[in-house]
Amino acid sequence: MPIPYTVARLNRVGLNRVMRHVSPYMPGHGVVVHRGRRSGREYRTPVMVFPHGERYVIALTYGRGTDWEKNVLAAGAFSLEVRGHRVQLTEPHVYHDETRAAVNPVVRRALGVLGVADFLEARRG
């Protein structure tokens, strides 16, 4: 089972405020920049991200159905701040992978302990 929603809510008001500033520079992390489906407001969400050539894989650590995931899928494109750069991504889609093949062995084990097996993948556009 992914990280509980109550933890996600606490992170939104606390830890995420800090992580939005450091995640774009940390290995294995980044910030998804997206617009609200109804509000049109810009949001910045820290994520675990794994580059694969022209594709980026993002671990859905809180499971499927988060607001940022819905916003990205509805828009069909988004920006990702990673390693100090902003990358435009398109064609986002969600998939389930119990083997967690897209991540390195250390992270694979940690995500396995947390029960994370859903990912969002998009390509550089």
DSSP file (Angstrom, degrees, kcal/mol; ACC not computed):
  #  RESIDUE AA STRUCTURE BP1 BP2  ACC     N-H-->O    O-->H-N    N-H-->O    O-->H-N    TCO  KAPPA ALPHA  PHI   PSI    X-CA   Y-CA   Z-CA
    1    1 A M              0   0    0      0, 0.0   115,-0.2     0, 0.0    62,-0.0   0.000 360.0 360.0 360.0 128.7    0.0    0.0    0.0
    2    2 A P        -     0   0    0      0, 0.0    60,-0.2     0, 0.0    59,-0.1   0.018 360.0 -57.1 -61.0 175.8    1.5    3.4   -1.0
    3    3 A I  S    S-     0   0    0     58,-2.2     5,-0.1     1,-0.1   111,-0.0  -0.320  71.9-100.0 -56.5 132.6    2.1    6.2    1.6
    4    4 A P    >>  -     0   0    0      0, 0.0     4,-1.6     0, 0.0     3,-0.6  -0.162  22.5-120.6 -59.9 150.4   -1.2    6.9    3.4
    5    5 A Y  H 3> S+     0   0    0      1,-0.2     4,-2.4     2,-0.2     5,-0.2   0.824 111.0  62.2 -61.0 -34.0   -3.2   10.0    2.3
    6    6 A T  H 3> S+     0   0    0      1,-0.2     4,-1.9     2,-0.2    -1,-0.2   0.879 103.8  49.0 -62.6 -36.0   -3.0   11.5    5.8
    7    7 A V  H <> S+     0   0    0     -3,-0.6     4,-2.7     2,-0.2    -1,-0.2   0.895 108.5  54.3 -67.1 -39.3    0.8   11.7    5.4
    8    8 A A  H  X S+     0   0    0     -4,-1.6     4,-2.1     1,-0.2    -2,-0.2   0.907 107.3  50.2 -59.8 -42.3    0.3   13.3    2.0
    9    9 A R  H  X S+     0   0    0     -4,-2.4     4,-1.3     2,-0.2    -1,-0.2   0.910 111.3  48.0 -64.5 -41.9   -1.9   16.0    3.5
   10   10 A L  H  X S+     0   0    0     -4,-1.9     4,-1.3     1,-0.2     5,-0.3   0.902 111.2  51.0 -64.9 -40.4    0.7   16.7    6.2
   11   11 A N  H  <>S+     0   0    0     -4,-2.7     5,-3.1     1,-0.2     6,-0.5   0.877 102.9  60.7 -63.0 -37.3    3.5   16.8    3.6
   12   12 A R  H  <5S+     0   0    0     -4,-2.1    -1,-0.2     1,-0.2    -2,-0.2   0.882 113.5  34.8 -60.0 -39.0    1.5   19.3    1.5
   13   13 A V  H  <5S+     0   0    0     -4,-1.3    -1,-0.2    -3,-0.2    -2,-0.2   0.616 135.6  15.0 -92.2 -12.3    1.4   21.9    4.3
   14   14 A G  T >X5S+     0   0    0     -4,-1.3     3,-1.0    -3,-0.2     4,-0.7   0.593 125.0  28.1-121.9 -85.5    4.9   21.1    5.7
   15   15 A L  H >>5S+     0   0    0     -5,-0.3     4,-2.7     1,-0.3     3,-1.0   0.842 113.5  60.8 -58.9 -39.9    7.6   19.2    4.0
   16   16 A N  H 3><S+     0   0    0     -5,-3.1     4,-2.2     1,-0.3    -1,-0.3   0.822  95.3  63.2 -61.2 -30.5    6.6   19.9    0.4
   17   17 A R  H <4 S+     0   0    0     -3,-1.0    -1,-0.3    -6,-0.5     4,-0.2   0.857 112.9  35.5 -62.6 -33.5    7.1   23.6    1.0
   18   18 A V  H XX S+     0   0    0     -3,-1.0     3,-1.7    -4,-0.7     4,-1.0   0.901 114.7  55.5 -81.7 -46.1   10.8   22.9    1.6
   19   19 A M  H 3X S+     0   0    0     -4,-2.7     4,-3.1     1,-0.3    -2,-0.2   0.787  94.4  68.3 -61.8 -29.8   11.1   20.1   -0.9
   20   20 A R  H 3< S+     0   0    0     -4,-2.2    -1,-0.3     1,-0.2    -2,-0.1   0.801 105.4  43.7 -58.8 -27.3    9.8   22.3   -3.8
   21   21 A H  H <4 S+     0   0    0     -3,-1.7    -1,-0.2    -4,-0.2    -2,-0.2   0.775 124.0  30.9 -90.4 -28.3   13.0   24.3   -3.5
   22   22 A V  H >X S+     0   0    0     -4,-1.0     3,-1.9     2,-0.1     4,-0.6   0.742 100.4  76.7-102.5 -26.8   15.6   21.5   -3.1
   23   23 A S  G >< S+     0   0    0     -4,-3.1     3,-1.0     1,-0.3    60,-0.4   0.832  85.1  63.7 -57.2 -36.8   14.1   18.7   -5.1
   24   24 A P  G 34 S+     0   0    0      0, 0.0    60,-2.3     0, 0.0    59,-0.5   0.681 110.9  39.9 -63.5 -12.3   15.0   20.1   -8.5
   25   25 A Y  G <4 S+     0   0    0     -3,-1.9    -2,-0.2    58,-0.3    57,-0.1   0.469  95.9  94.2-112.5  -5.5   18.7   19.7   -7.5
   26   26 A M  S X< S-     0   0    0     -3,-1.0     3,-1.8    -4,-0.6    57,-0.3  -0.722  81.8-108.8 -93.0 136.3   18.6   16.4   -5.8
   27   27 A P  T 3  S+     0   0    0      0, 0.0     3,-0.1     0, 0.0    -2,-0.1  -0.370 104.9  16.8 -59.2 137.1   19.4   13.1   -7.6
   28   28 A G  T 3  S+     0   0    0      1,-0.2    21,-1.2    21,-0.1     2,-0.3   0.522 114.8  88.6  79.0   4.5   16.3   11.0   -8.1
   29   29 A H  E <   +A   48   0A   0     -3,-1.8    54,-0.4    19,-0.3     2,-0.3  -0.884  42.5 153.4-131.6 162.9   14.0   13.9   -7.3
   30   30 A G  E     -A   47   0A   0     17,-1.9    17,-2.8    -2,-0.3     2,-0.4  -0.950  37.7-104.0-167.8-177.6   12.3   16.7   -9.2
   31   31 A V  E     -AB  46  81A   0     50,-2.1    50,-2.9    -2,-0.3     2,-0.5  -0.988  21.2-143.4-128.3 123.4    9.3   19.0   -9.2
   32   32 A V  E     -AB  45  80A   0     13,-3.0    13,-2.7    -2,-0.4     2,-0.6  -0.749  14.1-157.3 -82.4 125.0    6.3   18.6  -11.5
   33   33 A V  E     +AB  44  79A   0     46,-2.8    46,-2.0    -2,-0.5     2,-0.3  -0.931  29.6 151.3-106.1 118.9    5.0   22.0  -12.6
   34   34 A H  E     -A   43   0A   0      9,-2.2     9,-3.5    -2,-0.6     2,-0.4  -0.908  40.3-116.1-144.9 166.6    1.3   21.7  -13.6
   35   35 A R  E     -A   42   0A   0     -2,-0.3     7,-0.2     7,-0.2    40,-0.1  -0.867  34.8-106.5-110.4 142.8   -1.9   23.7  -13.8
   36   36 A G     >  -     0   0    0      5,-2.5     4,-1.1    -2,-0.4    32,-0.1  -0.384  23.3-132.1 -64.0 140.9   -5.1   23.0  -11.9
   37   37 A R  T  4 S+     0   0    0      1,-0.1    -1,-0.1     2,-0.1    -2,-0.0   0.873 102.5  18.4 -63.9 -38.3   -7.9   21.6  -14.0
   38   38 A R  T  4 S+     0   0    0      3,-0.0    -1,-0.1     1,-0.0    -2,-0.1   0.821 131.1  42.4-101.3 -41.1  -10.5   24.0  -12.7
   39   39 A S  T  4 S-     0   0    0      2,-0.1    -2,-0.1     1,-0.1     3,-0.1   0.801  84.2-143.3 -80.6 -29.3   -8.5   26.9  -11.2
   40   40 A G     <  +     0   0    0     -4,-1.1     2,-0.1     1,-0.3    -3,-0.1   0.473  51.4 145.2  75.6   0.9   -5.8   27.2  -13.9
   41   41 A R        -     0   0    0     -6,-0.1    -5,-2.5     1,-0.1     2,-0.3  -0.411  54.1-113.6 -72.4 145.4   -3.4   28.0  -11.0
   42   42 A E  E     -A   35   0A   0     -7,-0.2     2,-0.3    -3,-0.1    -7,-0.2  -0.654  35.3-171.0 -82.0 135.5    0.2   26.8  -11.3
   43   43 A Y  E     -A   34   0A   0     -9,-3.5    -9,-2.2    -2,-0.3     2,-0.4  -0.903  14.5-152.3-124.1 154.1    1.2   24.1   -8.8
   44   44 A R  E     -A   33   0A   0     -2,-0.3   -11,-0.2   -11,-0.2   -24,-0.1  -0.981  15.1-175.3-129.9 117.2    4.7   22.7   -8.0
   45   45 A T  E     -A   32   0A   0    -13,-2.7   -13,-3.0    -2,-0.4     2,-0.2  -0.955  21.3-133.1-120.5 120.0    4.8   19.1   -6.7
   46   46 A P  E     +A   31   0A   0      0, 0.0     2,-0.3     0, 0.0   -15,-0.2  -0.477  36.9 169.6 -68.9 138.9    8.0   17.4   -5.5
   47   47 A V  E     -A   30   0A   0    -17,-2.8   -17,-1.9    -2,-0.2     2,-0.5  -0.921  41.5-107.5-143.0 165.3    8.3   13.8   -6.9
   48   48 A M  E     -AC  29  59A   0     11,-0.5    11,-1.9    -2,-0.3     2,-0.4  -0.899  47.1-174.9 -93.5 125.3   10.8   10.9   -7.2
   49   49 A V  E     - C   0  58A   0    -21,-1.2     9,-0.2    -2,-0.5   -21,-0.1  -0.956  20.4-165.7-133.1 144.7   11.8   10.8  -10.9
   50   50 A F  E     - C   0  57A   0      7,-2.9     7,-2.4    -2,-0.4     2,-0.2  -0.953  16.9-142.7-132.5 110.8   14.0    8.5  -13.0
   51   51 A P  E     - C   0  56A   0      0, 0.0     5,-0.2     0, 0.0     2,-0.2  -0.493  17.1-179.7 -75.9 142.3   15.2    9.6  -16.4
   52   52 A H  E >   - C   0  55A   0      3,-3.7     3,-2.2    -2,-0.2     2,-0.4  -0.728  59.5 -74.2-138.9  85.1   15.4    7.0  -19.2
   53   53 A G  T 3  S-     0   0    0      1,-0.3    -1,-0.2    -2,-0.2     0, 0.0  -0.469 118.0  -6.3  63.4-119.4   16.7    8.6  -22.4
   54   54 A E  T 3  S+     0   0    0     -2,-0.4    70,-3.6    -3,-0.1     2,-0.3   0.405 128.3  77.0 -87.0   1.4   13.9   10.8  -23.8
   55   55 A R  E <   -CD  52 123A   0     -3,-2.2    -3,-3.7    68,-0.3     2,-0.4  -0.829  61.9-156.7-114.5 151.6   11.4    9.4  -21.2
   56   56 A Y  E     -CD  51 122A   0     66,-2.7    66,-2.0    -2,-0.3     2,-0.5  -0.990   5.8-156.0-125.9 136.5   11.0   10.2  -17.5
   57   57 A V  E     -CD  50 121A   0     -7,-2.4    -7,-2.9    -2,-0.4     2,-0.5  -0.951   7.0-164.0-114.3 129.7    9.3    7.9  -15.0
   58   58 A I  E     -CD  49 120A   0     62,-3.2    62,-2.6    -2,-0.5     2,-0.3  -0.958  18.5-129.4-116.6 126.4    7.8    9.3  -11.8
   59   59 A A  E     -CD  48 119A   0    -11,-1.9     2,-1.5    -2,-0.5   -11,-0.5  -0.578  11.4-140.7 -73.6 130.8    6.9    7.1   -8.8
   60   60 A L    >   +     0   0    0     58,-2.6     3,-2.1    -2,-0.3    58,-0.3  -0.629  30.2 172.5 -90.5  77.3    3.4    7.6   -7.6
   61   61 A T  T 3  S+     0   0    0     -2,-1.5   -58,-2.2     1,-0.3    -1,-0.2   0.696  76.4  45.9 -66.1 -21.0    4.3    7.3   -4.0
   62   62 A Y  T 3  S-     0   0    0      1,-0.4    -1,-0.3   -60,-0.2     2,-0.1   0.254 117.3-114.0-101.6  10.8    0.9    8.3   -2.8
   63   63 A G    <   -     0   0    0     -3,-2.1     3,-0.5    55,-0.2    -1,-0.4  -0.292  50.5 -37.5  86.9-175.5   -0.9    5.9   -5.2
   64   64 A R  S    S+     0   0    0      1,-0.2    54,-0.0    -3,-0.1     0, 0.0  -0.469 110.3  44.6 -84.2 155.5   -3.1    6.8   -8.1
   65   65 A G        +     0   0    0      1,-0.2    -1,-0.2    -2,-0.1    -2,-0.0   0.588  67.0 151.0  92.9  12.0   -5.6    9.6   -8.3
   66   66 A T     >  -     0   0    0     -3,-0.5     4,-2.3     1,-0.1    -1,-0.2  -0.361  56.9-113.5 -71.1 159.0   -3.7   12.4   -6.7
   67   67 A D  H  > S+     0   0    0      1,-0.2     4,-2.6     2,-0.2     5,-0.2   0.909 115.9  51.7 -60.6 -43.1   -4.6   15.9   -7.9
   68   68 A W  H  > S+     0   0    0      1,-0.2     4,-2.4     2,-0.2    -1,-0.2   0.906 109.8  50.1 -63.9 -38.8   -1.2   16.5   -9.6
   69   69 A E  H  > S+     0   0    0      2,-0.2     4,-2.6     1,-0.2     5,-0.2   0.932 111.4  48.2 -63.1 -45.4   -1.6   13.2  -11.6
   70   70 A K  H  X S+     0   0    0     -4,-2.3     4,-2.4     1,-0.2    -2,-0.2   0.902 112.1  50.1 -60.7 -41.7   -5.1   14.2  -12.7
   71   71 A N  H  X S+     0   0    0     -4,-2.6     4,-2.1     2,-0.2    -1,-0.2   0.922 112.3  46.4 -63.2 -44.7   -4.0   17.6  -13.7
   72   72 A V  H  X S+     0   0    0     -4,-2.4     4,-2.2     2,-0.2     5,-0.5   0.920 114.1  46.9 -65.2 -45.5   -1.1   16.2  -15.8
   73   73 A L  H  < S+     0   0    0     -4,-2.6    -1,-0.2     1,-0.2    -2,-0.2   0.897 112.7  49.9 -64.9 -40.0   -3.2   13.6  -17.5
   74   74 A A  H  < S+     0   0    0     -4,-2.4    -1,-0.2    -5,-0.2    -2,-0.2   0.891 115.0  43.5 -65.9 -39.2   -5.9   16.0  -18.3
   75   75 A A  H  < S-     0   0    0     -4,-2.1    -2,-0.2    -5,-0.2    -1,-0.2   0.810  95.1-142.9 -77.1 -29.6   -3.5   18.5  -19.8
   76   76 A G  S  < S+     0   0    0     -4,-2.2    15,-1.4    -5,-0.2     2,-0.3   0.501  75.3  50.2  78.6   2.5   -1.5   15.9  -21.7
   77   77 A A  E     + E   0  90A   0     -5,-0.5     2,-0.3    13,-0.2    13,-0.2  -0.977  57.4 163.9-163.0 159.1    1.7   17.8  -21.0
   78   78 A F  E     - E   0  89A   0     11,-2.2    11,-3.3    -2,-0.3     2,-0.3  -0.968  33.1-103.4-166.6 172.8    3.6   19.4  -18.1
   79   79 A S  E     -BE  33  88A   0    -46,-2.0   -46,-2.8    -2,-0.3     2,-0.4  -0.824  23.3-159.1-108.1 150.6    7.0   20.7  -17.1
   80   80 A L  E     -BE  32  87A   0      7,-2.6     7,-3.0    -2,-0.3     2,-0.7  -0.992   7.4-151.3-130.3 124.4    9.5   18.9  -14.9
   81   81 A E  E     +BE  31  86A   0    -50,-2.9   -50,-2.1    -2,-0.4     2,-0.4  -0.864  33.4 158.2 -94.3 117.5   12.3   20.7  -13.0
   82   82 A V  E >   - E   0  85A   0      3,-2.7     3,-1.9    -2,-0.7   -57,-0.2  -0.997  59.0  -4.2-146.1 134.1   15.1   18.2  -12.6
   83   83 A R  T 3  S-     0   0    0    -59,-0.5   -58,-0.3   -54,-0.4     3,-0.1   0.833 129.8 -53.8  53.3  36.6   18.9   18.7  -12.0
   84   84 A G  T 3  S+     0   0    0    -60,-2.3     2,-0.3     1,-0.3    -1,-0.3   0.533 119.9  99.8  80.3   6.4   18.5   22.5  -12.2
   85   85 A H  E <   -E   82   0A   0     -3,-1.9    -3,-2.7   -61,-0.3     2,-0.5  -0.875  67.6-129.9-123.2 156.2   16.8   22.4  -15.6
   86   86 A R  E     -E   81   0A   0     -2,-0.3     2,-0.4    -5,-0.2    -5,-0.2  -0.933  25.5-169.4-105.9 125.6   13.2   22.6  -16.8
   87   87 A V  E     -E   80   0A   0     -7,-3.0    -7,-2.6    -2,-0.5     2,-0.5  -0.939  17.3-135.8-116.5 133.9   12.1   19.9  -19.2
   88   88 A Q  E     -E   79   0A   0     -2,-0.4    37,-2.7    -9,-0.2     2,-0.3  -0.777  26.6-168.2 -88.1 129.5    8.8   19.9  -21.2
   89   89 A L  E     -EF  78 124A   0    -11,-3.3   -11,-2.2    -2,-0.5     2,-0.3  -0.919   7.3-178.1-122.3 146.6    7.1   16.5  -21.1
   90   90 A T  E     +EF  77 123A   0     33,-3.0    33,-2.4    -2,-0.3   -13,-0.2  -0.798  54.6  39.1-132.6 173.9    4.2   15.2  -23.2
   91   91 A E  E     -     0   0A   0    -15,-1.4    -1,-0.2    -2,-0.3   -14,-0.1   0.876  69.2-170.1  53.4  48.8    2.1   12.0  -23.5
   92   92 A P  E     +     0   0A   0      0, 0.0     2,-0.3     0, 0.0    30,-0.2  -0.439  10.6 169.4 -68.8 141.2    1.9   11.2  -19.8
   93   93 A H  E     - F   0 121A   0     28,-2.2    28,-3.0    -2,-0.1     2,-0.4  -0.988  27.3-129.2-149.1 152.9    0.4    7.8  -19.0
   94   94 A V  E     + F   0 120A   0     -2,-0.3     2,-0.3    26,-0.2    26,-0.2  -0.805  27.9 174.4-103.8 140.8    0.2    5.8  -15.8
   95   95 A Y  E     - F   0 119A   0     24,-2.7    24,-2.7    -2,-0.4     2,-0.4  -0.968  26.3-127.7-143.1 161.2    1.2    2.2  -15.6
   96   96 A H  E     + F   0 118A   0     -2,-0.3     2,-0.3    22,-0.2    22,-0.2  -0.917  26.6 170.9-110.9 131.7    1.5   -0.5  -12.9
   97   97 A D    >   -     0   0    0     20,-3.5     3,-1.1    -2,-0.4     5,-0.1  -0.806  17.5-173.1-146.4 100.3    4.8   -2.5  -12.5
   98   98 A E  T 3  S+     0   0    0     -2,-0.3    -1,-0.1     1,-0.3    20,-0.1   0.737  90.6  57.1 -63.2 -23.2    5.3   -4.8   -9.5
   99   99 A T  T 3  S-     0   0    0     18,-0.1    -1,-0.3    13,-0.0    13,-0.1   0.672  93.4-145.8 -82.9 -16.6    8.9   -5.3  -10.6
  100  100 A R    X   +     0   0    0     -3,-1.1     3,-1.7    17,-0.1    -2,-0.1   0.877  33.3 167.7  53.9  41.9    9.7   -1.6  -10.5
  101  101 A A  T 3   +     0   0    0      1,-0.3    -1,-0.1     7,-0.0     7,-0.1   0.699  61.2  66.4 -61.7 -23.5   12.0   -2.1  -13.4
  102  102 A A  T 3  S+     0   0    0     -5,-0.1     2,-0.3     2,-0.1    -1,-0.3   0.537  94.8  67.2 -79.7  -5.7   12.4    1.6  -14.2
  103  103 A V  S <  S-     0   0    0     -3,-1.7   -53,-0.0     1,-0.1   -54,-0.0  -0.782  90.4 -96.3-117.7 159.6   14.2    2.4  -10.9
  104  104 A N     >  -     0   0    0     -2,-0.3     4,-3.0     1,-0.1     5,-0.2  -0.252  43.3-102.4 -69.7 161.5   17.6    1.5   -9.5
  105  105 A P  H  > S+     0   0    0      0, 0.0     4,-2.0     0, 0.0     5,-0.1   0.825 118.5  51.0 -57.4 -37.5   17.9   -1.5   -7.1
  106  106 A V  H  > S+     0   0    0      2,-0.2     4,-1.9     1,-0.2     5,-0.1   0.950 116.4  39.9 -66.6 -47.9   18.2    0.5   -3.9
  107  107 A V  H  > S+     0   0    0      1,-0.2     4,-3.2     2,-0.2     5,-0.3   0.880 110.9  60.1 -67.8 -37.4   15.1    2.6   -4.7
  108  108 A R  H  X S+     0   0    0     -4,-3.0     4,-1.9     1,-0.2    -1,-0.2   0.911 106.7  46.7 -54.9 -44.8   13.3   -0.5   -6.1
  109  109 A R  H  X S+     0   0    0     -4,-2.0     4,-2.2     2,-0.2    -1,-0.2   0.929 112.7  48.7 -65.1 -45.9   13.7   -2.1   -2.6
  110  110 A A  H  X S+     0   0    0     -4,-1.9     4,-1.9     1,-0.2    -2,-0.2   0.922 112.7  47.4 -61.7 -44.7   12.5    1.0   -0.8
  111  111 A L  H  X>S+     0   0    0     -4,-3.2     5,-2.8     1,-0.2     4,-0.8   0.855 109.5  55.2 -65.5 -32.9    9.5    1.4   -3.1
  112  112 A G  H  <5S+     0   0    0     -4,-1.9     3,-0.5    -5,-0.3    -2,-0.2   0.906 106.1  50.3 -63.9 -41.8    8.7   -2.3   -2.6
  113  113 A V  H  <5S+     0   0    0     -4,-2.2    -2,-0.2     1,-0.2    -1,-0.2   0.887 113.4  46.4 -62.2 -38.9    8.7   -1.9    1.2
  114  114 A L  H  <5S-     0   0    0     -4,-1.9    -1,-0.2    -5,-0.2    -2,-0.2   0.604 113.9-120.4 -79.0 -11.6    6.3    1.0    0.8
  115  115 A G  T  <5 +     0   0    0     -4,-0.8     2,-0.6    -3,-0.5    -3,-0.2   0.730  56.5 156.5  79.0  22.1    4.1   -1.0   -1.7
  116  116 A V      < +     0   0    0     -5,-2.8    -1,-0.3  -115,-0.2   -55,-0.1  -0.735   7.8 142.6 -86.1 119.3    4.6    1.5   -4.5
  117  117 A A        +     0   0    0     -2,-0.6   -20,-3.5   -57,-0.2     2,-0.4   0.230  43.1  94.2-138.5  10.2    4.1   -0.1   -7.9
  118  118 A D  E     + F   0  96A   0    -58,-0.3   -58,-2.6   -22,-0.2     2,-0.3  -0.888  49.2 178.0-109.3 140.3    2.4    2.7   -9.9
  119  119 A F  E     -DF  59  95A   0    -24,-2.7   -24,-2.7    -2,-0.4     2,-0.5  -0.962  25.5-139.6-139.9 152.0    4.3    5.1  -12.1
  120  120 A L  E     -DF  58  94A   0    -62,-2.6   -62,-3.2    -2,-0.3     2,-0.4  -0.969  24.1-168.8-111.4 129.3    3.6    8.0  -14.5
  121  121 A E  E     +DF  57  93A   0    -28,-3.0   -28,-2.2    -2,-0.5     2,-0.3  -0.939  10.8 167.0-119.5 141.4    5.8    8.0  -17.6
  122  122 A A  E     -D   56   0A   0    -66,-2.0   -66,-2.7    -2,-0.4     2,-0.3  -0.969  25.5-126.3-146.3 160.7    6.1   10.9  -20.1
  123  123 A R  E     -DF  55  90A   0    -33,-2.4   -33,-3.0    -2,-0.3   -68,-0.3  -0.811  33.1 -95.8-112.8 152.9    8.4   11.7  -22.9
  124  124 A R  E       F   0  89A   0    -70,-3.6   -35,-0.3    -2,-0.3   -70,-0.0  -0.416 360.0 360.0 -61.8 132.0   10.5   14.8  -23.6
  125  125 A G              0   0    0    -37,-2.7   -36,-0.2    -2,-0.1    -1,-0.2   0.388 360.0 360.0-133.9 360.0    8.5   17.0  -26.0
